[in-house]
Amino acid sequence: MKVYTTDKIRNVVVLGHGGAGKTTLVEAMAYLGGLTSRTGRVEDGSTLSDFTKEEQKRGISIRTSLIPIEWQDCKINVLDTPGYFDFIGEVEEALSVADGAVIVVSGKAGIEAGTERAWDLCEKYNLPRMFFVTDMDIDTVSYRQTVEDLTALYGKKIAPFNMPVREGGKFTGYVNVIQQKAFRYENKEANPTDVPEYSKEYLSQYHDTLMEAVAETSEEFMERYFNGEEFSEAEIRAAVRLSIQDGSIVPVEMGSGTICQGVYTLMDDIVKYMPAAESRPMSGIDLKTNGVFEANFDVLKPKTAFVFKTIVDPFIGRYSLIKVRSGVLKTDDLVYDNRRESEFKVGKLYILQGNKSSEISELHAGDLGALAKLGSVQTGDTLSTKANPVMYAKMDISRPYTYLRYRAVNKGDIDKIAQAMAKIAAEDPTFKPVNDSENGQSLMYGMGDLHLNVIQSMLKNEYNLDLTVEQPKVAFRETIKKTSDVEYKYKKQTGGHGQYGHVKIRFSPSGDTTAPYEFAEEVVGGAIPKNYFPAVEKGIAESVERGPLAAYPVVGVKAVLYDGSYHPVDSSEMAFKTAAKQAFRKGFMEASPVLLEPIVNLKVTVPDTYTGDVMGDLNKRRGRVLGMNPSGKGKQQIEAEVPQMELFDYCTKLRSITGGRGDYEYSFVRYEQTPPDIQSREVAARAEKAAAGFAEE
C-alpha cells in the first residue's frame, strides 16, 4: 500500500448493535476496495475482521480490527468494532483515534440498544456520523420506518441521502435524494432509471428536509431558499459536508453488505463528507515546558504518536497500533517513550489488514499503523522524540465490575496462567486479573459474563490452560459488640527450660472499623516486664488476621493488657505471644462477635422508563435507595447503598431489565453488621470446612 498524506486519510469507526451487520459491511467494503477477491462470511469464519479462533467459533466480533481500504485516491482506515457490550473497551480504543463514525442499523431488527449506545458514544467523542441501514435485500424490511424511528429519537438532523428501489420483491436500485434521480444496479454498475411513483412523495419530503438544513448553513443560502431559488449540486454537497462535520446533519444511507449493494455509495460519501484528521484539533503536554503542545495532525511539527491498542496474539505476534498525531514517522526513527523514560528505534512500520501485515516506509500525521515486538510499550503510551518530549492524555476506558474467582485445574499451571492473563490484560484494558491475598483467592474482572467466558475459552484454546470458576468469597470482616475480660496462662514443661506466659486482657470495641486493632497496656508493679509487651501485641496482630468466628480478618477491636505474671526462667517472648493469641480467641468469642459485610455506593444510570423496575430489584438486594438525579437525555441516575455480596450477578440482571440500556458503577463505602441468617450460614460453612480438615486457601 502506498503512503498517503493527511488530507487523503479518513479514519472511520463502524459501530452498532451486535449482529447488525458491521463485519459483513466491512467485508463488502474490503471487496470493493480490492483487498479480497471474494467476500468472506461471518458464518464461515472467513472474514478479514474476525480472524481469531474465538471470533470464528462464536461468529461474533471480540476485537477491534483495523482494515485500511484504498478508495478514490484516498485511504479509509476502517475500525470494525464489536457490538456486544462486554467488549466496550475495544470500542473505546477505536473511538480514541477515529475521526468519523458509521452507525450500522439492521433494517430487519430496527433501532436497538447498541444503536442508541453508538450514538451516545459519538456524542461523547464529538464524532461526525452517518447511519447505514443494512438488510435492504430482505423484501419485508422497511427503510422508511427506520428513518422515522431515527427521526423520532434524534430529531431533524436525520437526513436520508438515498432510498431503496424494489421491483418484484427484490432490491434493484436506489434513489439519490440530493440529485433526485434513481439508479438501477446492473452488473456491478448503477445506471440511471426513472424514479418510481411510490418513492416520489418521500423523495420530495426528504429533499425538502435536506434543503432546509443546507439553507441554515449561511445567511446567503437562507435568503436564496426563501426566495425559492434552487441550489446547485456542488453547493449542496459543500454545505452538506460542513453540516455533517459539525453534527447538524446526520446522513442515513442504505444497502446490503451481503450482496455489496449501496456500499459503493457509502464509501464515496465517506471520502466526500467525513473529515480528514487535519480538521480535528489535538493537543498534548510539552514535557520540556509543561505547556500545551498543539499537534493538530500537522506534518510540519515534531513527530508524535499515540498507542491506542496492543495486539498480543500467539499466532501473529505482538503489535502496538498507533495513530500519528503530528509529523511523519519513518522506518528506523528514534522515538522516546515518556512513561518508560527511554529512547529506542521503532524498526519497521506496518500496515495491518485484519491479521495480515505489510511494511510501509512512513506514516503521515493522521494515519494509523503498527509497530512490532515493542514488549515494553503499553496501550496509552505516547511516542515522541527526546528533543521534543510530548505526553497525550490516556483514553477513557470503562472500568470492569463483574468478577469471578478462578482456580487452576492443574496446580503446576498457576504461573503459566498468571503469564497468559498478563498478556491478555496488556491487549484488553477492561480485563484485570487480581490476586486477593487478603481473602485467599484469585479473581478475574471483566465487563460481563460473556467477556469472562471468552477469556476462559482463550486460555484453554490458545494457551492450553484449564480453569474452574466460581462465585467469589465476600470480603467479610469480624468484630465485637461488647466487652470481655479474660485471663490465659500458657504453661508448658518439656524438660529443661519450660514455657510460661500469663496475661489478663480486656477486649472492647474500638469504634474504628478501618483499623484491625488498638493495643494498650496498663500493667503496674512490674507484673509483666516491659520487654514482653511487644510479644503480647504481636500475638494480637497475628490473631486479627484470621478471626475466631469464621476466619475472616478482624477489625475494630481494642485490647488492653492490664495484668499477668511471668517466670524468671521459663518466660519468653514466644510464651507471651502464645498466651495473647489464646486470650484473644477466648475474649473475642465472649464479646458478642459479629460479621461485618462490605457496603458499596452504587450508581445506576437508566432511561426513565426503567427506574421503577431497577429500584424494585435493588430493594430485593437489600439496597437502600438514596435518591434519583436526572442525567439528561431522558435518563436518571439512581444512587443506592447495597451490600456488595448482593451485586454478584448485577450486570446480567441490569441488562435484562433495561434491554442493555443501563450502566452502573460502584465504590466501597463502609462495613455494616451482617444479618443473622447470613452470619449463621457463614459460620456454619466455616465450621463444616474445619470439621472436614480443610484449611482455607
Disulfide bonds with the S-S distance in Angstrom:
none
